[in-house]
Amino acid sequence: MTDSDPAVAPRRSAPATLLAYGFLILAFGLLVTTLGLVFNGAIVSFGLALAAFGGMFAAFGAFMTFFSRRS
Protein backbone atom coordinates (compact mmCIF):
# COMPACT_ATOMS: atom_id res chain seq x y z
CA MET A 1 0.00 0.00 0.00
CA THR A 2 1.43 3.37 -0.96
CA ASP A 3 1.18 6.70 0.81
CA SER A 4 -1.02 8.13 -1.91
CA ASP A 5 -3.81 5.70 -1.02
CA PRO A 6 -6.93 7.78 -0.17
CA ALA A 7 -7.77 5.49 2.75
CA VAL A 8 -4.51 6.48 4.43
CA ALA A 9 -4.20 10.16 3.51
CA PRO A 10 -6.91 12.47 4.87
CA ARG A 11 -8.82 14.46 2.28
CA ARG A 12 -9.01 17.62 4.33
CA SER A 13 -7.61 18.95 7.56
CA ALA A 14 -9.34 18.58 10.92
CA PRO A 15 -10.16 22.32 11.24
CA ALA A 16 -11.76 22.34 7.80
CA THR A 17 -13.82 19.28 8.74
CA LEU A 18 -14.98 20.98 11.95
CA LEU A 19 -15.91 24.06 9.97
CA ALA A 20 -17.87 22.10 7.36
CA TYR A 21 -19.73 19.89 9.84
CA GLY A 22 -20.40 22.88 12.07
CA PHE A 23 -22.14 24.71 9.26
CA LEU A 24 -24.15 21.59 8.39
CA ILE A 25 -25.32 21.21 12.01
CA LEU A 26 -26.10 24.93 12.18
CA ALA A 27 -28.16 24.76 8.98
CA PHE A 28 -30.05 21.70 10.24
CA GLY A 29 -30.77 23.49 13.51
CA LEU A 30 -32.16 26.49 11.67
CA LEU A 31 -34.28 24.17 9.54
CA VAL A 32 -35.68 22.49 12.65
CA THR A 33 -36.36 25.93 14.16
CA THR A 34 -38.22 27.08 11.05
CA LEU A 35 -40.26 23.90 10.86
CA GLY A 36 -41.02 24.26 14.55
CA LEU A 37 -42.29 27.77 14.03
CA VAL A 38 -44.53 26.59 11.21
CA PHE A 39 -45.81 23.29 12.57
CA ASN A 40 -45.01 22.67 16.24
CA GLY A 41 -43.79 25.34 18.61
CA ALA A 42 -42.48 22.80 21.11
CA ILE A 43 -39.37 22.00 19.04
CA VAL A 44 -38.27 25.60 18.46
CA SER A 45 -35.98 25.59 21.49
CA PHE A 46 -34.45 22.28 20.36
CA GLY A 47 -33.74 23.77 16.92
CA LEU A 48 -32.16 26.86 18.44
CA ALA A 49 -30.00 24.74 20.73
CA LEU A 50 -28.92 22.61 17.78
CA ALA A 51 -28.08 25.71 15.74
CA ALA A 52 -26.04 27.12 18.63
CA PHE A 53 -24.17 23.83 18.97
CA GLY A 54 -23.38 23.84 15.24
CA GLY A 55 -22.33 27.47 15.46
CA MET A 56 -19.84 26.60 18.19
CA PHE A 57 -18.39 23.84 16.02
CA ALA A 58 -18.13 26.19 13.04
CA ALA A 59 -16.57 28.98 15.10
CA PHE A 60 -14.00 26.63 16.62
CA GLY A 61 -13.18 25.22 13.18
CA ALA A 62 -12.79 28.74 11.76
CA PHE A 63 -10.57 29.70 14.70
CA MET A 64 -8.36 26.64 14.19
CA THR A 65 -8.25 27.13 10.40
CA PHE A 66 -7.19 30.74 10.79
CA PHE A 67 -4.35 29.99 13.20
CA SER A 68 -3.15 26.86 11.41
CA ARG A 69 -2.80 28.74 8.11
CA ARG A 70 -1.32 31.78 9.78
CA SER A 71 1.73 30.00 11.19
N, C-alpha and C positions, 0 to 999 in steps of 0.2 A: 504494500500500500504506500503510495507516495504522499508527500505533504500537500499536494494540490487537490487531494480528494476533498470534495465538499462536505463529507461527513466529519472530517477532522478539522478543517478550517472554518471558523465562524464567518457567516455572511456579513454581519454588521457588528459594531461594537456594542458593549453592554449599555452605555449611556444612550445610544441611538435607539436601542430596543426599549429601554425604559420610556423614552420620549414617545415612541410610536404607540406602545401599549397604553401609556397614560392618556394620550389623546383619544384612543379607541374607547377606553373606560369612561372618560369624560363625556364623549359623544353619546355613549349608551345611557349614561346617567341623565343627560339632558333629554334624551328620547323618552326614558321612563317618566321623567318629570312632566313632559308635555302630554304624554298619554294619560298620566294621572290627573292632570288638570282637565282634560277632556272627558275622561270616562269615570275615574274613581279617585276622589281626593285623598283617600287613605294612603296611597303610595307616593304621594308627592314628596314627603320627607325622605323616603327611601331613595328616590331618584336624585334628590339634592345631595344626600350623603354619598351616593355613588359617584356623582359628578365631582364632589369635593375630593373624594379619594383618588379619582383619576387625575384631577388637577394637581394633587400632590405628587403623584408619580411623574406627570409630565414636567412639572417644575423641577423636581430633583434630577430628572434626565437632562433637562436643558442646562441646569447648573453644572452637572458633570460633563456634558458635552462641551460647554464653553471653556471650562478649566482644563479639560484634557487636550483640546485643540490649541489652547493658548500657550501651553508649555512646550 
